[in-house]
């Protein structure tokens, strides 16, 4: 597959900027049972201790912790559906990004600062502060221009590579569930 150029990616910004602010839609749930494996789910269970149940987040651990254990603030990786649709070019390639939840919603720090709570199905998650940036795998799957695009000044301003979150209330989430900011 030929990757998009920075110019082609930049042409998609107008649509990305139209993402809903307060109520979005959960378009895709992806569980990673093992490294490099993906399972697309119609329904998933979110749990404060395990994240997306069946995902390898807990056993995989993190380079971001001193002891290599799973980072509690990086339990869930979330990406804007419009961004992955642009970068991946085909729906069957979305799961390659490695994120668990793909949401049609404005993920910018202006709209969803750390501490923002979101209800999805019967679960509640909270946006966390660690940045979510692309890696070598992202470049291999979507191209260097895609990495530059999501990590550019505008890309960071809009959190185009996505955000991290943690589960604060267990529950079930389903594809096409409404994702809503909890206010107050």
N, C-alpha and C positions, 0 to 999 in steps of 0.2 A: 504494500500500500504506500502510495506517495503521501508524504506529510505536507500539511499546509504551510505556506510561507507566512512570515510576520505580517505582510500586507493583507493576505487573505484572512488571517486571524483577526487583525485590527478591524476589518470590515464587519465582523460579527459583534463588535462592542455595543452598537446601538441596540440590538436585540437583547443582549445580556443586561444592559442598564434598565430594561423594561421589566425585569424580574419583580414579582410581587414583594411588597415590603412586610406586611403583617400576617398574611395568610398565603402559604404556598402549598405545593402538592409534593408528596413523596412519590417520585417516579420509579425508583429502582432500589431494591435491597440486595446487597451482595455479601455473602458470608465467605470468609477465607478459612477453610478448615485446616489447610496446610499451606506453607509457603508456595507461591505460584499456582495455587488452586483457587477456583472461584465457583461458588454455587449461587445462582440467581434464585431468590426466594420471592414468593407472593406474599408471605407472612413471616415475621420474625419475632422473637422474644428479646426484649431489652431488659437487662438485669444490672443493678448497681455494682455487683461484685464481678460479673463476667462480661459486661458490655453486650454485644450481640451474641446471644447464646449459640455456641457451636463455632464461633469465630476463633482464630488462633491468637488474638490480641494478648490474652493473659499468658499463655505458654511461650509465645514468641519473645516476649520481653521487649526492651527498648535500649538503644544506645544513649538515650537521654537521661537515664537514671544511673546513679553511681554503681549500683550493684547489678545492673542489667535486667532488673525486673520490669514488668509492664508499668508504663507511666500512667498513673491514675487520671491525668489531665488529657490524655491522648487515647482514650478508650474507643471513641468513635471518630472516624474521618468522614467528613461531609463535603460534597462538592455540588456546585450549582449545576443543575441539569442542562441549562443552556450552554454553559461553558464546555461540558463534556460532549454535548452533541456537536459542537463546533470542532473541538479538538480531535475527537475520535472519528468523526465523519459518518460512522455507521453505528446504530444502536447495539449491535452485537459486540462492539469493541468497548463499550462504556466500562464494563467490569475490569478491564485491563488497568484502569487508573489505580485500583487498589483501595478505593474508598468503599465504605459499607452503605452509606445512604446518599442518594442523589435526589436533591430537592430543587424544585423550581421556586427559588426564593432569593432575594438579595442577601448575600452573605457578608456584605461589607462590614467593617468594624463600626462604621457610622450607624448602620441599621441593626447589627447584632453584636454589640460589644461583649467582651467576656463578662460572664455573669447573667446574660440573657437566658431566660428559660423558654423552652419551646415544648408545646404539647404535640405529640404525634400518636394517633390512636389512643390507647389507654396509658401510654408512657409519657414521662417528662424527662427531657434532657436539658443540660446546661452548657452553654458555649464556654470554652475554656481559653486561657491566654496563650498557650504555646502555639507558635506559628506552624502552619501546615505548608510545607514547601515541596517542590518537586524533587525527584532524585534521579539517579542514573537510569532506573527502570522506566521512569516517565519519559525521559529523553529517548530511550530505545523504542518505546511503544508509540510515541506521538511526535518525536522529532525535537531537535534543538530549538527550532523557532517556537515551538509550543512552550518549552520550558522558559525561554526568554520572555514570551508573551505573558505567561501567568506570574512570573517573578519580576516583571517590569514595575515601574512606579505606579502606573495605572492598575496593573495586575494586583499589586499588593494593596492598593487603595480599595479595590473591589473584592479582595480575597478570592481571586480567580482560581487559585489552586485548591481553595477550600478552607475549612476550619476544623478544629478539634472540638470535641464535646465529651461529656460524661453523662451517664445515666443517673438520675436522682430519684426517679420513681419507676419501678418495674412495670412493664406492660407489654402488650402486643401491638405491633405495627404491621400495616398492610400496604401494599402498593396502592396508590391513589388516595391514601389517607391525607387529610388536611393537616398541614403543619402550621401551628399558630403561635405567635408570640404571646406569652403570659405577661400581662401588665399588672402592676401594683404590688 
